[in-house]
Amino acid sequence: MADAKREIERKYESDDSGLPDLTGVAGVANVVDKGTAELDATYHDTSDLRLASARVTLRRRSGGSDAGWHLKLPVAPGVRDEIHAPLSDTLPGELAGLARSRVREGRLVPVIRLRTTRDIRHLVDADGTLLAEVSVDRVRADRLFGGEGKAQWTEIEVELADDGDPAFLDKVEKRLGKAGVHPSKSASKLARALAETKGGKPRPPKTGPGAPHTAGDHVMAYVRAQRDAIVELDPAVRLDTEEGVHDMRIATRRLRSTFRTFGKVLDRRATDPIADELKWLAGELGVGRDQEVLAERLMAGLADVPPALVDGPVHARLHHWAEASERGSRSRLLGVLDSARYLALLDTLDALAADPPLLKAAAGDPGEVLAKAVRRDFAKVTDLIETAMAQPPGHDRDLGLHEARKKAKRTRYAAEAAGPALGRPAKTMLKSMKSLQTMLGEHQDSVMARETLRELSAVAHAAGESTFTYGLLYGHEEQRAAAVEAGAPEAWQRIKAGAPV
């Protein structure tokens, strides 16, 4: 089983003069000598260095206190999430899965071997609590694939203790700077080894051209950002991190909305099939997420019911329903992320980003082309919500408001994509559509909650249990939906009046 931790560290150039005196760093009471460790690490990547180009490292390391396999995923400069698995001869399946969105069908091979002699010091406070680990690393690098180059250097590495304050690293850096020690030009040992040994270099990051000028430039910048988000969020979804599934689902929705809204910019004959695949992925992502949100809503509603009105094993039935749904959806989703269909979708998005199917309008002025597309989407929202509110309460109004909510979401994403070109008007539209989406989302959540409560009530009735509490919860949900519907006309007029169209 792999373990994950957040790694916050900084690297510095060293001239072999050793570690400067750090006892003067504020908060440091003692510098404890922890001896020397011999580390032997082999880094794995594809032949075209896909992991390195994404600032991802995968290594098998022996020696030291954390021997094993390590996958490091970038979070921010100097911050990475490290996933560790026990030492073994072959790459653990869990780590292979976490790298799959970058590796795809490529083959991982050893590319660099680093042998490091590490002199370790612990910076501790007056209570003996670890603040940071500082090491002087004497590194020897050997190219294993794409050449036979060698390199060696010495560097200083400062790694913050678990749950430490990142500001402490600034204090250490200030002290090192006074001693003439400066930050390393390389982000990692692997990056330096690749740069200083003979062989191929990591392919450049998957980004588009420079600053956007045309309507097509702006649309494709947004498309590439969402493509990157899907790839980068893949490990978070596999690790079941908070909001990972939700954020990846939003990226798929943004892409689909962009293809539809800007159909005058990107040829829909090329993007419609991709949108269909994105819809499939969003649906798979949504199974567990929708159940999770609905379960939280039902649990919160039940918590507000006085104990005297909770008749029967309602808590147990809700928990059982939520847990059963979560187990099934989790297993299914992992299968989706390992499927050939999903990997093919990622390849297709790469191809689209590299060679977009631009139409004539793509060369046009973004202020005109993008604004026209946003206005067109807003007009559809207007028609849908006003038609829905003209319906009497019931199924048709519920369905109409749901369609209006989906269109508001699409308009919001359109304004988001057009934001860099349109400025304040796009931001105002985005804010308005987010407000509308939130209001209509509350209504749709109530609709879904009532459907689930009817189903759970039927199961409880068949088991000979009381259905009184389910009916009570159903009534509460009806009231919540009615409150939204009552306030919707005034809220919509306010939104409509403020919309920059």
C-alpha positions in Angstrom: 0.0 0.0 0.0 1.4 3.4 -1.0 1.6 6.3 1.4 1.3 10.0 0.4 2.8 13.1 1.9 3.3 16.8 1.0 7.0 17.6 0.5 8.2 21.2 0.8 11.9 21.6 0.1 14.5 24.0 -1.5 17.8 23.2 -3.2 20.9 25.3 -3.2 24.2 25.4 -5.0 27.3 24.2 -3.1 31.0 24.6 -3.7 32.0 21.6 -1.5 32.7 23.8 1.4 30.1 22.0 3.5 27.1 23.4 5.4 27.3 26.9 6.8 26.5 27.5 10.4 22.8 27.5 10.9 22.6 28.0 14.6 21.8 31.7 14.0 18.5 30.9 12.2 15.6 32.2 14.3 13.9 29.4 16.2 16.7 26.9 15.8 18.1 25.8 19.2 20.3 23.1 18.0 21.7 21.5 14.8 21.9 17.8 15.3 24.3 15.6 13.3 22.3 12.6 11.9 25.3 11.0 10.2 25.7 10.0 6.5 23.5 7.9 4.2 24.4 6.3 0.9 21.5 6.6 -1.5 21.2 4.8 -4.9 18.2 5.9 -7.0 17.2 4.9 -10.5 14.8 7.2 -12.2 12.2 5.8 -14.7 10.5 7.6 -17.6 9.4 7.1 -21.1 11.9 7.2 -24.0 10.7 10.8 -24.8 10.8 11.8 -21.1 7.0 12.5 -20.7 7.2 12.5 -16.9 10.2 14.8 -16.7 8.5 17.2 -19.2 5.6 17.4 -16.7 8.0 17.9 -13.7 7.0 14.4 -12.4 9.6 12.0 -11.1 9.5 8.3 -10.6 12.3 6.5 -8.9 13.4 3.3 -7.1 15.8 4.1 -4.3 17.7 2.0 -1.9 19.5 3.2 1.2 18.4 5.8 3.7 15.3 5.8 5.9 12.7 5.8 3.1 14.0 3.2 0.7 11.4 2.2 -1.9 9.6 3.6 -4.9 8.7 7.3 -5.0 6.4 9.1 -7.3 6.6 12.9 -7.0 3.8 15.1 -8.4 4.3 18.9 -8.7 2.0 21.2 -6.7 3.8 24.5 -6.7 7.5 25.6 -7.0 9.3 23.7 -4.2 6.2 21.8 -3.3 5.4 18.2 -4.4 3.2 15.4 -3.3 5.3 12.3 -2.8 3.7 8.9 -3.0 5.9 6.1 -1.5 5.6 2.4 -1.9 7.8 -0.4 -0.4 11.0 -1.4 -2.2 10.4 -4.1 -4.8 12.0 -5.3 -8.0 9.1 -4.1 -10.2 7.1 -0.9 -10.2 4.1 -1.2 -7.9 0.8 -1.2 -9.8 -0.6 1.7 -7.8 2.2 4.0 -8.7 2.0 2.9 -12.4 -1.7 3.9 -12.3 -0.9 7.3 -10.8 1.5 8.0 -13.7 -0.7 6.6 -16.4 -2.3 9.9 -17.5 1.2 11.0 -18.5 2.7 7.8 -19.7 -0.4 6.5 -21.5 0.6 3.4 -23.5 4.3 4.3 -23.4 6.9 2.0 -21.8 8.8 3.1 -18.7 12.6 2.6 -18.8 15.5 3.5 -16.5 16.9 6.8 -17.7 19.1 8.1 -14.9 21.0 6.6 -12.0 21.9 8.9 -9.1 24.2 7.8 -6.3 24.3 10.3 -3.5 26.4 10.6 -0.3 24.1 12.5 2.0 25.4 14.3 5.2 22.3 15.0 7.3 21.6 17.6 9.9 18.3 18.2 11.8 17.3 21.7 12.8 15.4 21.5 16.1 13.8 24.0 18.4 14.2 24.3 22.2 11.9 21.4 22.8 13.8 19.2 20.4 11.0 19.3 17.8 12.2 18.9 14.2 11.9 22.1 12.1 13.7 21.0 9.0 16.2 18.5 7.7 19.2 19.9 5.9 21.6 17.8 3.9 24.7 18.2 1.9 24.4 15.9 -1.1 27.4 14.8 -3.2 25.8 13.4 -6.3 27.1 11.2 -9.1 24.8 10.9 -12.2 24.9 8.3 -14.9 22.8 8.3 -18.1 21.1 5.0 -18.6 19.0 5.7 -21.7 19.7 7.9 -24.7 23.4 8.3 -24.0 26.2 7.4 -21.7 26.9 10.8 -20.1 28.1 11.3 -16.5 27.9 14.3 -14.2 28.6 15.1 -10.6 27.9 18.0 -8.3 27.3 19.0 -4.7 24.1 20.6 -3.5 22.4 21.6 -0.2 18.8 20.5 0.3 16.5 21.9 3.0 13.2 19.9 3.6 10.6 21.3 5.9 9.4 19.0 8.7 5.9 17.6 8.4 3.2 20.2 9.2 6.0 22.8 9.5 5.6 26.5 8.7 6.9 27.3 5.2 8.0 30.7 6.4 10.8 28.9 8.3 12.4 28.0 5.0 12.7 31.8 4.3 14.7 32.2 7.5 17.0 29.4 6.5 17.4 30.8 3.0 18.3 34.2 4.4 21.0 32.7 6.6 22.4 30.6 3.7 22.4 33.7 1.5 24.5 35.6 4.0 27.0 32.7 3.8 27.1 33.0 0.0 24.9 30.0 -0.8 22.3 30.6 -3.5 19.3 28.7 -4.8 19.9 26.0 -7.4 19.0 26.7 -11.0 17.6 23.2 -11.3 14.2 22.3 -9.9 15.3 18.7 -9.0 18.3 16.4 -9.1 16.7 14.6 -12.1 16.3 17.8 -14.0 20.0 18.7 -13.4 21.1 15.2 -14.3 19.2 15.2 -17.6 20.6 18.7 -18.4 24.2 17.7 -17.6 24.4 14.3 -19.2 24.3 13.5 -22.9 21.0 12.4 -24.4 17.6 13.7 -25.3 16.0 16.5 -23.3 12.5 16.5 -21.9 9.9 17.5 -24.5 8.6 21.0 -23.8 5.4 21.3 -21.7 2.1 21.0 -23.6 1.3 24.6 -23.9 0.1 26.7 -26.8 1.7 29.7 -28.5 2.5 33.0 -26.8 0.1 35.6 -25.6 -3.3 35.2 -27.3 -4.3 37.8 -30.0 -7.1 36.3 -32.0 -10.4 34.7 -31.0 -8.9 31.3 -31.8 -5.9 32.0 -29.6 -8.1 32.8 -26.6 -10.4 29.7 -27.1 -7.4 27.4 -27.5 -5.7 28.8 -24.5 -8.8 27.8 -22.5 -9.0 24.4 -24.2 -5.4 23.6 -23.4 -5.8 24.7 -19.8 -8.7 22.2 -19.3 -6.9 19.4 -21.1 -4.0 20.0 -18.7 -6.3 20.0 -15.8 -7.8 16.6 -16.7 -4.3 15.0 -17.0 -3.0 16.6 -13.8 -6.1 15.7 -11.8 -6.0 12.1 -12.7 -3.7 11.1 -9.8 -5.9 13.1 -7.4 -8.9 11.1 -8.5 -7.1 7.8 -8.1 -6.0 8.8 -4.7 -9.5 9.9 -3.8 -8.4 13.3 -2.6 -10.9 15.9 -1.6 -12.5 17.6 -4.7 -10.4 15.6 -7.1 -13.4 14.0 -8.9 -15.4 17.2 -8.7 -12.6 19.3 -10.3 -11.9 16.8 -13.1 -15.6 16.7 -13.9 -15.7 20.5 -14.1 -12.8 20.4 -16.6 -14.7 18.0 -18.8 -17.7 20.2 -18.7 -15.7 23.3 -19.5 -14.3 21.7 -22.6 -17.7 20.5 -23.8 -19.2 23.9 -23.2 -16.3 25.6 -25.1 -16.8 23.3 -28.1 -20.5 24.2 -28.3 -20.4 27.9 -27.5 -17.5 28.6 -29.8 -18.6 26.5 -32.7 -17.9 29.4 -35.0 -14.2 29.2 -33.9 -13.6 25.5 -33.7 -15.1 23.2 -36.3 -17.8 21.1 -34.6 -17.3 18.3 -37.1 -14.0 17.7 -35.3 -15.1 18.6 -31.8 -18.5 16.9 -31.5 -17.1 13.4 -31.3 -14.6 14.6 -28.6 -17.5 16.2 -26.8 -19.3 12.9 -26.8 -16.4 11.2 -25.2 -16.1 14.0 -22.6 -19.8 13.5 -21.8 -19.1 9.8 -21.2 -16.2 10.6 -18.9 -18.2 13.3 -17.0 -21.0 10.8 -16.5 -18.6 8.2 -15.0 -17.1 10.8 -12.8 -20.6 12.0 -11.7 -21.9 8.7 -10.5 -20.0 8.8 -7.2 -19.9 12.6 -6.9 -23.7 13.0 -7.3 -24.3 10.3 -4.7 -21.9 11.9 -2.3 -23.5 15.3 -2.6 -27.0 13.8 -2.3 -26.0 11.7 0.7 -24.6 14.8 2.5 -27.8 16.7 1.9 -30.0 13.9 3.2 -27.9 13.3 6.3 -27.9 17.0 7.1 -31.7 17.1 6.7 -32.1 14.1 9.0 -29.8 15.7 11.6 -32.3 18.6 11.8 -35.2 16.4 12.5 -36.1 16.1 16.3 -35.2 12.6 17.6 -38.8 12.1 18.6 -39.8 12.3 14.9 -37.2 9.8 13.7 -39.3 6.7 13.4 -37.5 3.5 12.4 -33.9 2.8 11.4 -33.6 5.8 9.1 -30.0 6.6 10.0 -28.9 3.1 9.3 -30.7 2.9 6.0 -29.2 6.2 4.8 -25.7 5.2 5.8 -26.0 1.8 4.1 -27.3 3.4 0.9 -24.5 6.0 0.9 -21.7 3.5 1.6 -23.0 0.9 -0.9 -23.1 3.6 -3.6 -19.7 4.9 -2.8 -18.0 1.4 -2.9 -19.5 0.6 -6.2 -18.8 3.9 -7.9 -15.2 4.0 -6.7 -14.4 0.6 -8.2 -16.1 1.5 -11.4 -14.3 4.8 -11.7 -10.8 3.3 -11.3 -11.7 0.9 -14.1 -12.6 3.8 -16.3 -9.3 5.6 -15.7 -7.4 2.4 -16.7 -9.5 1.9 -19.8 -8.2 2.2 -23.4 -11.2 4.5 -24.1 -10.1 7.0 -21.5 -6.4 7.0 -22.6 -7.5 7.4 -26.2 -9.5 10.5 -25.2 -6.4 12.0 -23.6 -4.5 11.3 -26.8 -7.3 12.9 -28.8 -7.2 16.0 -26.7 -3.4 16.3 -27.2 -3.9 16.1 -30.9 -6.6 18.8 -30.8 -4.4 21.1 -28.8 -1.5 20.6 -31.2 -3.5 21.0 -34.4 -6.8 22.8 -33.6 -9.6 22.7 -36.3 -9.9 26.5 -36.6 -12.6 28.1 -38.7 -12.6 31.5 -40.3 -13.9 33.3 -37.2 -10.9 32.1 -35.3 -8.8 34.8 -36.9 -11.2 37.5 -35.9 -11.1 40.1 -33.2 -11.7 38.4 -29.9 -13.7 41.3 -28.5 -16.3 40.8 -31.3 -16.2 37.0 -31.9 -16.2 35.9 -28.2 -18.7 38.6 -27.0 -21.2 37.5 -29.7 -20.9 33.9 -28.6 -21.4 34.8 -24.9 -24.5 36.9 -25.8 -25.9 34.1 -27.8 -25.6 31.7 -24.8 -27.2 34.3 -22.5 -30.1 34.7 -24.8 -30.8 30.9 -24.5 -30.6 31.1 -20.7 -33.2 33.9 -20.8 -35.6 31.9 -23.0 -35.3 28.8 -20.9 -35.7 30.3 -17.5 -38.6 32.6 -18.5 -40.4 29.7 -20.1 -39.8 27.5 -17.1 -41.2 30.1 -14.6 -44.3 30.5 -16.8 -45.1 26.8 -16.1 -47.2 25.8 -13.0 -45.3 24.0 -10.2 -44.6 20.4 -11.0 -42.6 18.2 -13.4 -42.5 20.6 -16.4 -41.2 23.5 -14.3 -38.7 21.3 -12.6 -37.4 20.1 -15.9 -37.3 23.6 -17.4 -35.4 25.0 -14.5 -32.9 22.2 -14.7 -32.3 22.9 -18.4 -31.9 26.6 -17.6 -29.3 25.7 -14.9 -27.3 23.7 -17.4 -27.4 26.5 -19.9 -26.4 29.0 -17.2 -23.4 26.9 -16.4 -22.4 26.8 -20.1 -22.7 30.6 -20.3 -20.6 30.9 -17.2 -17.8 28.8 -18.8 -18.1 30.9 -22.0 -17.6 34.1 -20.0 -14.7 32.5 -18.2 -13.0 31.6 -21.5 -13.6 35.0 -22.9 -12.5 36.8 -19.7 -8.9 37.6 -20.8 -10.3 39.2 -23.9 -13.4 40.9 -22.7 -12.3 42.0 -19.2 -14.9 43.4 -16.8 -18.1 42.6 -18.8 -17.1 38.9 -18.9 -16.4 38.9 -15.1 -19.8 40.5 -14.5 -21.5 37.8 -16.7 -19.5 35.1 -14.9 -20.6 36.3 -11.5 -24.3 36.6 -12.6 -24.3 33.1 -14.1 -22.7 31.7 -11.0 -25.4 33.2 -8.8 -28.1 31.9 -11.1 -26.5 28.4 -11.2 -26.3 28.3 -7.4 -29.9 29.2 -7.0 -31.1 26.7 -9.6 -28.7 24.1 -8.3 -30.4 24.2 -4.9 -33.7 23.6 -6.7 -32.4 20.6 -8.7 -30.8 19.1 -5.6 -34.2 19.2 -3.9 -35.7 17.5 -6.9 -33.1 14.7 -6.8 -33.5 14.4 -3.0 -37.2 13.9 -3.3 -36.8 11.2 -5.9 -34.3 9.4 -3.6 -36.5 9.7 -0.6 -39.4 8.1 -2.5 -37.2 5.2 -3.4 -35.9 4.8 0.1 -39.4 5.0 1.5 -40.6 2.2 -0.8 -37.7 0.0 0.3 -38.4 0.7 4.0 -42.1 0.0 3.5 -41.3 -3.3 1.8 -39.2 -4.2 4.8 -42.1 -3.4 7.2 -40.5 -0.2 8.5 -42.2 3.1 9.2 -42.0 5.6 6.4 -43.1 8.6 8.5 -39.7 10.2 8.7 -39.1 9.9 4.9 -42.3 11.7 4.3 -41.2 14.4 6.8 -37.9 14.9 4.9 -39.8 14.9 1.6 -42.0 17.7 2.9 -39.0 19.7 4.0 -37.5 19.3 0.5 -40.7 20.5 -1.1 -40.5 23.7 1.0 -37.0 24.3 0.0 -37.8 24.0 -3.7 -40.9 26.2 -3.3 -38.8 28.9 -1.6 -36.4 28.9 -4.6 -39.3 29.1 -7.1 -40.9 32.0 -5.1 -37.7 34.0 -5.1 -36.6 33.1 -8.7 -38.6 35.8 -10.6 -37.2 38.7 -8.6 -33.7 37.2 -8.5 -33.8 36.7 -12.3 -34.8 40.2 -13.0 -31.9 41.5 -10.9 -29.5 39.2 -12.8 -30.9 40.1 -16.1 -30.8 43.8 -15.4 -27.1 43.6 -14.4 -26.0 41.4 -17.3 -23.6 43.2 -19.7 -25.3 42.3 -23.0 
